[in-house]
Amino acid sequence: MRKGLSPLVATLVLIAFTVIGGMLVYEYFARTSETIMSSGDQLIVTAYRSAINSTRALVQVDVVNGFRNDVTISGIYYLGRNGELLQARTVGEGAGTTLAPGAKHSYVLIVPAEAKVVIIEYRSKEQVMRRAVNLG
């Protein structure tokens, strides 16, 4: 007569292995899908320029929070003649705005006519990031 596991104990061991395996597969796919979903997070920035005179331009910057968490706009800049980063003058509300997910906010800036790029500096999940947009 051979000795081995009873059918009841063997069934319990198989069920335990199945549950543990299922949990491992679930964790793997949950982590992978979170990485894929968060890679699409972004701040969507568009800008439109109108000339005031030969030396200055009025720029409307629209910012949409495409992240799944709040984003705070911490600075609005433009690139100067020599490539230096300069603080943009805002008409009305400036930096410091917090946008909820999916929210949109518009800024109106006065910049030199030769400015070609506007840069939005923002905080998301305790990280400071910048997003540049060409003025065309």
N, C-alpha and C positions, 0 to 999 in steps of 0.2 A: 504494500500500500504506500502510495506517495503522500508526502506532506506538503502543504502549500497554504496559501491564503484562503480563507473561507470566501465564498461568493459575496457575502455581505461586506467584508472588509475590502475586497478587491473593487467592488462597486463604489465604495466611499473614497478610496484612493483615486480612482479614475475621475470621479466628480470633483475632487479637490484639485487635481491637475488641470482639469478643464476650466474651473473657475479662475485659478491663478494664471493660466495661459490667456484667458479672455481679458483679465485685468491688465496684463502686460501689453497685449495688442491694443487695448483701449488707450492706455497711457501714451503709447508710441504715436498713435494717430491723433490724439488730442494735442500733443506737443507739436507735431508736424503741421497740423491745420492751423494752430495758433501762429506759428512762424509765417506760414503762407498768407494768412489774413492780415497780419500786422505789416507785412511788406508793402501792402497797398496804401498804408497810411501816408497822407501827404497834406501839405498846405497848398491850396490852389490859389495862385495869384495872377491877376491880369491887370494891365495898366494901359491907360489911354492918355495921350499927350495933346495939349492945345497950346499954341503959342500965345503968350501975353504980348510980348514985344520982341525985339531982336536979341535981347539978353536973358529973358526969363520965360519959363513955360509953366503951365498949370498941368498937373498930372493927377488923374483920378486912379487910385489903386483899389481894386476890389479883392478882398481876401475871404476865402471860404475854408472853413475848418473841415478837412477830409479825414481827420483822425477820429478815433473812437473815444477820445478823452478831451478834456478842456485844453485849450492852447492860449497862452498869453503872449500878445505882441509886445516885445520888449524894446524894439528900436526900428526906425525907418531911416534908411540911408540912401545915398546915391554915390556913384563913382565920379570923382572929380577929374579934371584935365589930366593930371599926372597919375591917375589910378588910385588916388587916396580915397579912403572911405569917409564921407562927410555926412553929418546929420542933416536930414531933410527938414525944412520948415513946413509944418502942417497948418492947414486952415481948419480951425475947429479942433476936434478931439484928436490927440496924437497917440503915442505909444502908451501901453499900460492896459489896453483893452483885453478882456478875457472872452474868448469865443467858445461856446459850447459846441459839441459835435454837430456838424451840419450847418452851423450858423455862418452868416455872411456879414462883413463889415466893409464900409468904403472909407477911404482916406483921401483927402485932397491935399496935394503938396505943391509948393512953389520951388522949382529947381532951376538952375541955369539952363539956357537953351541948348547948350552942347552936351548936357547929361544924356547918357545912352542907356544906363542901367539903374534900376531901383532895387534895393535889397531890403527885405523884411527879415528882421531878427525875431525869433520867437522861442518860447519855452514849451516843451511837451515832455511830460514824464520826467521832470527835473533835468532835462537835457536842453542846452541852448543850441539852436540850429539857425541856419540862414537860408533864405530862398531868394534867388535873383530873378528878375524879369527884365527883358529888353524893352526899351521904349521905341525902338524901330526907327 
